[in-house]
Amino acid sequence: MTNLSADPAVQAAKQLSATLFGRRPWVFIRGVPALKFLPPEGPPEIAFAGRSNVGKSSLINALVGMNGLARTSNTPGRTQELNYFVPEGYSGAEDDLPPMALVDMPGYGYAKAPKDQVDQWTKLVFDYLRGRSTLKRVYLLIDSRHGIKKNDEGVMDLLDKAAMSYQVVLTKTDKIKQAGVPRLMSDTVALLKRRPAAYPEIIATSSEKSTGIDDLREAIALAITQ
């Protein structure tokens, strides 16, 4: 059996994770309503996708250890732009760029929003996924209470077609019976086997209980160095 803890890449990811998420506060730098407003390509980017109300904002806040960074709301569909977050303290000059950026993408699948608004959000997200060379990985959030739905599969189809690496993150695992989590993870892995761009491992998380947050931090650190 391979000892992953002895893998130099894993050890390096652990150290980088501590640097990225444990030493500086994070700040919101830009909301992007259209691709022309994207910041210049520079540091690696990690994006979060998921259905409306899947818990993206809560997960981002847990990830960086700040309650109010990403806006949370009881109203699905509130995030309407690509929201950029970076560690604080970098000037943005060519020789002083942040080590990475987190991107909170608009939620999809919110049927009560006006159709033209939904179409606009969808085009923004899909164009970003297709054309951003600094985007290293997309973390596709799936509500553990509901599993993979048809609109999630549609996003997976696009990611596969674009050959954009993505990893599934199960959210809100504290809301289901803990005995069912391993089975849910196994079933989800099985569904992803035919997906060419899907990372073969999934991460089970709970923002409220901080479950899996360190695992996600280390996965992100590993992704931006590959």
N, C-alpha and C positions, 0 to 999 in steps of 0.2 A: 504494500500500500504506500502511495506517495505521501510524504510528509510535507504538506503545503506550507506549514509554518516555517519550514527551512528554505523555501523557495526565495531566492534573493529579490525577485520581482514583487512577491507578496510583502516581504519585509520593507522594501522601499515604499510600497503603496501605503503601508501602515504609518510610516514616518511622514510621508507627504500628506496623508489624511490629517494627522495631528497639526501640521503646519497650516493647511488650508482652513480647517474648521475649528481649531482650538486656540488660535493666537490673536486673531483680529476680528473685530465686528465686521459685518457685511452691510453694504449700502445698496439702495436702489439707484441706478444711474440713468435709465431711459425706458420709456414706453414706446414701442414701435407699432404704429397703426398701419404702416405700409412699408414695403421693402426698401424704398428710397431713404427711409429714416434709420436704417440699420447702422450701428456703429461700424467703423472700419474693421476689417478682419485683422485679428492680431492674436490674442490669447485663445487657447482652446475653449470651446463652448460645450456645455452639457445642457440638454433640453429635457423638459418634463411635459409629457403629453398625457391626456386622459379625458374621460367623459366629465361633463360638468358635475360637480358635487362629489368627485372621487376622492377629494382631500389633497389636491396638489399644494395649495397654499400652506396648509397645516404641516405637510411633509417637509416643504422647503424651510419653514420656520424651525421645525425640529432638527433638520439637517445642520443648520447654521447656529442653532442654539439661541435664537432670538424670536420672541413671541410675536412681534409686530412687523417683521420685515415684509413678508408677502401678505397681502390683504386677504383675510378670510371673510366669508359671508354666508348667510343662510340662503341667499338668493343664487341659484345656479346660473352660470353664464356671466358672472360679474367681470371676470378677466376677459377683456376684449382686445388686448394688444399683446405683443411679445414683450414681456417685462424682464429687463436685464438687471442682474445683481452681481456685484463683485466684492472682494475683500476691500476694506477701507485702507486708505493710506498710500495709494499709488497715484501718480500724477497723470498717467495716461500717455505720457511722452513715449517715444519709440524705445527709449532705454529704461523706462520705468512703467512697464505694463503690468497689470495684475496677472497672477499665474493662471487664472481661469475665470470664466463667467458662467453663471447659472441663468437659464432662460425659462421662464414660466410661460407656457404657450396657452392660448385661449382653449377653454374646454369645448369639447364637441358633443353633439347628441342632445343639445337642449332644445326640445321641440317647441317651447313656448316663445322663443325669441322670433322676431320677424324673419321671414325666409331670406330677404336680401341681406340682412345683417349676418345671419348664419353663413350664407354663401361668401360674404366678404371675409369673415373670420377664417373659414375653411380654406379659401384661396391663399390668404396670408400665410397660414401655417404650412400648407402643402408646398408653396413656392419657396418658403424658407428651408424646408427639409430637403428640397431638390437641389438648391443652389448655394448652400453655405459651406464652403470648403473647410472652415475651422470647426464645424460641428463634429464632435468626436463620437457622441453616442446620444441616443434618445432613450429616456427611461419612460416606459409606457405603464402608467398606473392603472391597476385593475382593482375595483372594489371587491374585497374577498367575500362580501355577502351576496354578490351577484355573479361573479365570474366573468369570463370573456363573452361579450355580447356581439351582435352583428356589426355594430358601428366600430367596435374595437377591431374586428377582423378586417374591416375596410381600411383602417389606418395601417394595420399590419401588411395588407396587400400593397399599399403605397410604399411603405418602408422597404419591403422586399424588392419591389420593382426598382426603387432608387438605390438599392444595395446600401442602405443606411443602417448601420449597426444599432440594434435596440435591445433593451433588456426589460423584462416584465418585473414590475414591483407590485406585490399585493399590498393593498392598504386596508386599514381598519380591521386587522386580524383580532383585535380585542373584542370586536362585536360579534364574533362567531365562537362556537364551542372550540376550545383549544385542541380537543381530541381530533377535530376535523381538519386542522391546519395541515398536517403532513399529507393527508389524502388530497386536499385541494392543491397543494404544491405538486404532488405527483401527477395529478390529472392535468394541471396546467403545463407542466413540462412535456407531457405526452402530446398535447395539442400543438406545441411549438416545434416539434421534431421535423415537421415538413416545411418549416419556415426558414428559408436560407439565410436571412439577415438577422434572425433572432439569436441572441446570446443563449447558450444552452442551460444556464442556471438562472433561477428566479430568486427574488429576495422578498421575504414576508416581513411586513412592518406594521407598527402601530404608533402613530404620532403621539397619542395620549400616554402610552406606556413606555415609549422610547424603544420599543422592540425593533430590532433589525436596523436601527439608525447607524450604528457603527459599521455594520456590514455594508450598508449603502455608501457611506463615506469612503470606505476602502475600495469599493468597486469603482467609484468615480475617480479616485486617485489613480487607480490602475488604468482606467480607460483613457485618461488624458495623457498618459505616458506611453501608450502603445502606438 
